[in-house]
């Protein structure tokens, strides 16, 4: 439920692409915005106690070029998270 909510809310932000594909999506959300600065983004999220990671190109050498990106924000909500 939290992963679905996160995807929906991210997709509502102007310019944000939720990158997840497929009929059965897992609990890991990946998103990208062309103007996001990785360091500033992580500082912004950490200041709000949001745990996330940057997934670099070397982790997805086939997938990211197909999507036209070289990194993505990765969020993985767990049972202890709330809306």
Secondary structure, DSSP 8 states (H G I E B T S, - for coil): -HHHHHHHHHHTSTT-EE---SSS--S-EEEE-TT--HHHHHHHHHHTT---EEEEGGG-TTHHHHHT-SEEEEE---TT---
